[in-house]
Amino acid sequence: MDLEFGKSLDTSKNSWRTSLLLAYQSLGVVYGDLSTSPLYVYKSTFAEDIQHSETNEEIFGVLSFVFWTLTLVPLFKYVFVVLRADDNGEGGTFALYSLICRHARVSLLPNRQVADEALSTYKLEHHPEKKSSSGVKLYLEKHKVLHTALLILVLLGTCMVIGDGVLTPAISVFSAVSGLELSMSKEHHQYAVIPITCFILVCLFALQHYGTHRVGFFFAPIVLTWLLCISSLGIYNIIYWNPHVYQALSPYYMFKFLKKTRKGGWMSLGGILLCITGSEAMFADLGHFSYSAIRTAFTFLVYPALILAYMGQAAYLSQHHHTSYQISFYVSVPESVRWPVLIIAILASVVGSQAIISGTFSIINQSQSLSCFPRVKVIHTSDKIHGQIYIPEINWVLMILCIAVTIGFRDTKHMGNASGLAVMTVMLVTTCLTSLVIILCWHKPPIVALFFLLFFGSIELLYFSASLTKFTEGAWLPILLALFLMTIMFVWHYATIKKYEFDLHNKVSLEWLLALGPSLGIARVPGIGLVFTDLTSGIPANFSRFVTNLPAFHRVLVFVCVKSVPVPFVPPAERYLVGRVGPAAHRSYRCIVRYGYRDVHQDVDSFESELVSKLADFIHYDWHRSQHSSHSEEDVSHSNESTSECRLAVIGTVAFSGTPAYEIEESVQPASVSIGFSTVESVTDVIEMEPVHAVERRVRFAIDDYSESDVRTNMELQLREELQDLLAAQEAGTAFILGHSHVRAKQGSSVFKRLAINFGYNFLRRNCRGPDVALKVPPVSLLEVGMVYVV
């Protein structure tokens, strides 16, 4: 199943054929969890709080609740509103947070630059100058505590998604396998279901490292078969047992149900809400498909199939009040087709589990990109399909927790209570964030956002309150998991921000770097030194410490800042910002590498070669610019750059009008890039230049033996000399200079801060992957500089 097809151009996405194909493909990825909910909704609802009676008021009331919940939340809220709040086609909690951060200054991410706003993916719904700032925006920007509260809200939603990644595979597979109870004695059944469920879960997680794309082709047919199966069973049960069951769709039956069951009916809502588990996947997986495809699949296939399935079960139960078995999905399945349905149900539950596991990997990777999660190993399982990743540590932790939940709870009731609370928390977070998007990004009146918040928020709060009453019956688990994960994520993010502030206040001036020379006993050794820092300007303190202890640094020095920006993707042509640090003779540069929260980070080999290529492009561009402005004030400023950092240039896919002094070879790779001229006057000021004649070329760094004519000017001589120095440094080798940090809370800090920094953060830092492992730096090229951060 080629999910990359969903990344095609908007024009092709709008064609009906493409939309239908994407809608078909979305069945296996988006709707696996939602489509298997009929397996356990009625069973969880009638587990304890209410009983099925001869009057059928309970079963018809539950059916009415299920119908209107499916109609209002997935259909009206998600399909008609939330799916439109996409971030360059991407969806999910971080997409909403990214949108809000771009339209209001509420981000807690460090090293934010105005230059980032020039990215083509950093688009705003309306130009900020054309739209007056709303009171909500000004209030949010003014109060810093709200910035932290917003981040905590996002982290809460993220933690509950991860918690759902533990609970959904357990309840889906367990509910599917529990169909064996109708074919086995009770004694054998209770000893067979748990081992079989655990075996399937172990196999499911053990196969994760192969990637979903290898078996993904079969996902859509399985879910399609399952949807056709449950809808056919629903039609059969409606016609055969109770053709008048459609009358229960009236809201009157909901009030009748609550009037009779009172507190028990309210508490049973914790089981009814399971009918919308998996709805969040429509928004989270939006980036793989298109809005029209997901809308089409849900509106015309998934939604009708689910309604028919629930109506069919209700029709059967309305005529069977004293079944010998507990209320479940399989009692309404005719005995002649029970085994085929059981097999399809198990396959569909595996598909649904796979979707939530992949989503968990994706959201942890996004959290890691935004400095909200400790560094973990991320393996990209497909070169063709973007976003297909595997995280070994998280995979095995999820597997252990899933098996523990299965063995510990042993029934659908407790699993359903836990899953329901996690699902409703995520939906409440999405409702709150979407309300802010309506005001800040869509510039609608606050009354519209308030209506959206109150209408859908009240529905979700009703279900959420019912879930909380089951705290001692399983609902404690997602709360415990969320508190544990939020503590880890918040401590990591807080310490990362404090480290950045320490670096910012302790950075060294440019004059100090330029003063280093032979007179002070400082030697320049052959090679390229890549100094990694979070700073976008100035000289980091770890480099001054390095030079103080080892009085030498490389002939070509590059200060590299790898940063995340609040967009899902940064186009490769706009990824690199390159500039000088000091005069050209010093051979020092600054390179800012920008990634979106869904971008794939390069491995160290391709990064090193591409960085050198970008430096060569920048050197040629910089001297070419100086040559054309030699009679203007710009030349004067260029020659006097020893006191400040030079402008930064975006090196992209723009053709260069001039004869390069190094070879260029045509490349068959469309992602290969040449030279770009969008310039940044300073670190916080962007000037876009008109692109001309885009070409796809790769720079193979080699110096020509001669120019078109002999060296005509001094600038050409200096250009050739600088390029030769870069080539010689590349041949001599590259060293990666990284800080090895130890963070300590300053004296007088509160007890909570000392616990968080001295114990929490340092424990996480020692037990997660270091920056050198994350960057895949070869040990022979690594230079670590010890730094103590007192924050």
DAZINOR-V378975 format. One record per backbone hydrogen bond with DSSP energy under -1.0 kcal/mol. CO is the residue of the C=O (numbers start at 1). NH is the residue of the N-H. E is the energy in kcal/mol with one decimal. If there is no record, write none. Layout:
CO;NH;E, CO;NH;E
This chain:
1;3;-1.3, 2;5;-1.2, 3;6;-1.9, 4;7;-2.2, 5;8;-1.5, 9;13;-2.0, 10;14;-1.7, 15;19;-2.3, 16;20;-2.3, 17;21;-2.3, 18;22;-2.8, 19;23;-2.5, 20;24;-2.2, 21;25;-2.4, 22;26;-2.3, 26;30;-3.0, 26;31;-1.1, 31;35;-2.3, 34;37;-1.1, 36;39;-1.7, 37;40;-1.7, 37;41;-1.4, 40;44;-2.2, 41;45;-2.3, 42;46;-2.3, 44;47;-1.0, 53;56;-1.2, 56;60;-2.3, 57;61;-1.7, 58;62;-2.5, 59;63;-2.2, 60;64;-2.2, 61;65;-2.3, 62;66;-2.7, 63;67;-2.6, 64;68;-2.4, 65;69;-2.3, 66;70;-2.5, 67;71;-1.8, 68;72;-2.6, 69;73;-2.3, 70;75;-1.3, 71;76;-1.9, 72;77;-1.9, 73;78;-2.1, 74;79;-2.0, 75;80;-1.1, 77;81;-1.1, 77;82;-2.8, 78;83;-2.7, 81;84;-1.4, 82;85;-2.0, 87;90;-1.8, 90;87;-3.0, 92;96;-1.7, 93;97;-2.1, 94;98;-2.6, 95;99;-2.2, 96;100;-2.3, 97;101;-2.5, 98;102;-1.6, 99;103;-1.4, 100;104;-1.5, 104;106;-2.1, 114;117;-1.6, 115;118;-1.5, 116;119;-1.6, 119;122;-1.3, 121;123;-1.2, 127;130;-1.5, 134;138;-2.1, 135;139;-2.4, 136;140;-2.4, 137;141;-2.6, 138;142;-1.8, 139;143;-1.6, 143;146;-1.1, 144;148;-1.6, 145;149;-2.2, 146;150;-2.5, 147;151;-2.0, 148;152;-2.6, 149;153;-2.2, 150;154;-2.1, 151;155;-2.8, 152;156;-2.4, 153;157;-2.1, 154;158;-2.3, 155;159;-2.8, 156;160;-2.1, 157;161;-1.7, 158;162;-2.1, 159;163;-2.5, 160;164;-2.3, 161;165;-1.4, 163;167;-1.9, 164;168;-2.9, 167;171;-2.7, 168;172;-2.6, 169;173;-2.0, 170;174;-2.2, 171;175;-2.2, 172;176;-1.9, 173;177;-2.7, 174;178;-1.9, 176;179;-1.2, 177;180;-2.2, 178;181;-1.9, 179;182;-1.2, 180;183;-1.7, 185;189;-2.9, 186;190;-1.9, 189;193;-2.3, 192;196;-2.2, 193;197;-2.6, 194;198;-2.6, 195;199;-2.5, 196;200;-2.4, 197;201;-2.3, 198;202;-2.6, 199;203;-2.3, 200;204;-2.5, 201;205;-2.4, 202;206;-2.4, 203;207;-1.4, 205;208;-1.1, 207;210;-1.4, 208;211;-1.7, 211;214;-1.1, 212;216;-1.8, 215;218;-1.5, 216;219;-1.1, 218;222;-1.6, 219;223;-2.3, 220;224;-2.8, 221;225;-2.7, 222;226;-2.4, 223;227;-2.8, 224;228;-2.4, 225;229;-2.1, 226;230;-2.8, 227;231;-2.0, 228;232;-2.0, 229;233;-2.4, 230;234;-2.0, 231;235;-2.4, 232;236;-2.4, 233;237;-2.6, 234;238;-2.3, 235;239;-2.5, 236;240;-2.7, 237;241;-2.4, 242;245;-1.5, 244;247;-1.6, 245;248;-1.9, 246;249;-1.8, 247;250;-1.5, 250;253;-1.6, 251;254;-1.0, 251;255;-1.4, 252;256;-2.2, 253;257;-2.1, 254;258;-2.4, 255;259;-2.4, 256;260;-1.6, 257;261;-2.7, 258;262;-2.3, 261;264;-1.4, 262;266;-2.1, 263;267;-2.5, 264;268;-1.7, 266;269;-1.1, 267;270;-1.4, 268;271;-1.8, 268;272;-1.5, 269;273;-2.3, 271;274;-1.2, 272;275;-2.1, 273;276;-1.8, 274;277;-1.3, 276;279;-2.0, 279;282;-1.5, 280;284;-2.7, 281;285;-2.4, 283;286;-1.3, 285;288;-1.2, 286;289;-1.0, 290;294;-2.2, 291;295;-2.4, 292;296;-2.3, 293;297;-2.5, 294;298;-2.1, 295;299;-2.7, 296;300;-2.2, 297;301;-1.2, 297;302;-2.4, 298;303;-3.0, 301;305;-2.2, 302;306;-2.5, 303;307;-2.3, 304;308;-2.5, 305;309;-2.1, 306;310;-2.5, 307;311;-2.5, 308;312;-2.5, 309;313;-2.1, 310;314;-2.3, 311;315;-2.5, 312;316;-2.1, 313;317;-2.6, 314;318;-1.9, 316;319;-1.3, 329;332;-1.2, 330;333;-1.3, 334;337;-1.5, 337;341;-2.0, 338;342;-2.3, 339;343;-2.2, 340;344;-2.4, 341;345;-2.6, 342;346;-2.2, 343;347;-2.2, 344;348;-2.7, 345;349;-2.4, 346;350;-1.9, 347;351;-2.1, 348;352;-2.6, 349;353;-2.2, 350;354;-2.5, 351;355;-1.9, 352;356;-1.5, 353;357;-2.2, 354;358;-2.5, 355;359;-2.0, 356;360;-1.9, 357;361;-2.2, 358;362;-2.2, 359;363;-2.4, 360;364;-2.0, 361;365;-2.0, 362;366;-2.1, 363;367;-2.1, 364;368;-2.3, 365;369;-2.0, 366;370;-1.5, 367;372;-3.2, 368;371;-1.5, 375;769;-1.7, 379;390;-2.4, 385;388;-1.2, 387;389;-1.1, 388;381;-1.6, 390;379;-2.9, 391;395;-2.5, 392;396;-2.2, 393;397;-1.8, 394;398;-2.7, 395;399;-2.1, 396;400;-2.3, 397;401;-2.4, 398;402;-2.8, 399;403;-2.4, 400;404;-2.3, 401;405;-2.6, 402;406;-2.3, 403;407;-2.7, 404;408;-2.8, 405;409;-2.7, 406;410;-1.4, 411;415;-1.4, 412;416;-3.0, 413;417;-2.2, 414;418;-2.0, 415;419;-2.8, 416;420;-2.7, 417;421;-1.6, 418;422;-1.7, 419;423;-2.5, 420;424;-2.4, 421;425;-1.9, 422;426;-2.0, 423;427;-2.0, 424;428;-2.4, 425;429;-2.2, 426;430;-2.3, 427;431;-2.3, 428;432;-2.3, 429;433;-2.5, 430;434;-2.6, 431;435;-1.8, 432;436;-1.4, 433;437;-2.1, 434;438;-2.3, 435;439;-1.3, 436;440;-3.3, 437;441;-1.9, 437;442;-2.3, 438;444;-2.5, 445;448;-1.5, 445;449;-1.2, 446;450;-2.6, 447;451;-2.2, 448;452;-2.3, 449;453;-2.7, 450;454;-2.9, 451;455;-2.8, 452;456;-1.9, 453;457;-1.5, 454;458;-1.7, 455;459;-1.2, 456;460;-2.3, 457;461;-2.6, 458;462;-1.9, 459;463;-1.7, 460;464;-2.7, 461;465;-2.8, 462;466;-1.6, 463;467;-2.1, 464;468;-2.2, 465;469;-1.1, 467;470;-1.6, 468;471;-1.5, 470;473;-1.4, 470;475;-2.2, 471;476;-1.4, 474;477;-1.5, 476;480;-2.6, 477;481;-2.8, 478;482;-2.6, 479;483;-2.4, 480;484;-2.2, 481;485;-2.8, 482;486;-3.0, 483;487;-1.9, 484;488;-1.9, 485;489;-2.9, 486;490;-2.8, 487;491;-2.3, 488;492;-2.3, 489;493;-2.4, 490;494;-2.9, 491;495;-2.5, 492;496;-2.0, 493;497;-2.2, 494;498;-2.2, 495;499;-2.4, 496;500;-2.0, 497;501;-2.3, 498;502;-2.1, 499;503;-2.5, 500;504;-2.6, 501;505;-2.0, 502;506;-1.3, 508;539;-2.2, 509;513;-1.1, 510;514;-2.3, 511;515;-1.6, 513;516;-1.0, 517;520;-1.7, 517;522;-2.1, 518;521;-1.8, 523;553;-2.0, 525;555;-2.4, 527;556;-1.9, 528;735;-3.0, 529;558;-3.0, 530;737;-3.0, 531;560;-2.6, 539;508;-3.5, 540;544;-1.3, 541;545;-2.1, 542;546;-1.8, 543;547;-2.6, 544;548;-2.1, 545;549;-1.8, 546;550;-2.3, 550;552;-3.5, 551;523;-1.7, 553;525;-1.9, 556;529;-2.8, 557;589;-2.7, 558;531;-2.9, 559;591;-2.8, 560;533;-2.5, 561;593;-2.9, 563;595;-2.4, 565;567;-2.7, 567;597;-2.0, 568;598;-2.0, 571;574;-2.3, 572;575;-1.1, 575;594;-2.1, 576;651;-1.7, 577;592;-2.9, 578;649;-3.5, 579;590;-2.9, 580;646;-1.2, 583;586;-1.4, 584;587;-1.3, 587;557;-2.3, 588;581;-2.5, 589;559;-2.7, 590;579;-2.2, 591;561;-2.5, 592;577;-2.3, 593;563;-2.6, 595;565;-2.3, 596;599;-1.1, 603;607;-2.3, 604;608;-2.5, 605;609;-2.1, 606;610;-2.3, 607;611;-2.5, 608;612;-2.0, 609;613;-2.0, 610;614;-2.5, 611;615;-2.4, 612;616;-2.3, 613;617;-2.2, 614;618;-2.8, 615;619;-2.7, 616;620;-2.1, 617;621;-2.5, 618;622;-3.3, 619;623;-2.2, 620;624;-2.3, 621;625;-2.9, 622;626;-2.1, 623;627;-2.4, 624;628;-1.9, 629;632;-1.7, 633;637;-2.3, 634;638;-2.3, 635;639;-2.0, 641;644;-1.0, 648;680;-3.8, 649;578;-2.7, 656;658;-1.4, 661;704;-1.3, 665;698;-1.6, 669;672;-1.6, 675;654;-1.1, 678;650;-3.4, 679;687;-2.9, 680;648;-1.9, 682;685;-1.2, 685;682;-1.0, 687;679;-1.5, 692;655;-1.3, 698;665;-1.5, 702;663;-1.5, 713;717;-1.4, 714;718;-2.3, 715;719;-2.5, 716;720;-2.4, 717;721;-2.3, 718;722;-2.3, 719;723;-2.3, 720;724;-2.3, 721;725;-2.1, 722;726;-2.0, 723;727;-2.3, 724;728;-2.7, 725;729;-2.3, 726;730;-2.2, 727;731;-2.2, 728;732;-1.7, 729;733;-1.1, 733;528;-2.4, 735;530;-3.1, 736;783;-3.0, 737;532;-2.3, 738;785;-2.6, 740;787;-2.3, 742;789;-3.0, 744;791;-2.0, 746;749;-1.6, 750;754;-2.3, 751;755;-2.5, 752;756;-2.6, 753;757;-2.8, 754;758;-1.7, 755;760;-2.8, 756;761;-3.0, 757;762;-1.4, 759;763;-1.9, 760;764;-2.2, 761;765;-3.0, 762;766;-2.0, 763;767;-1.4, 770;774;-2.4, 771;775;-2.1, 772;777;-2.7, 778;781;-2.0, 779;782;-1.2, 781;736;-3.3, 783;738;-2.3, 785;740;-3.2, 787;742;-2.3, 789;744;-3.5
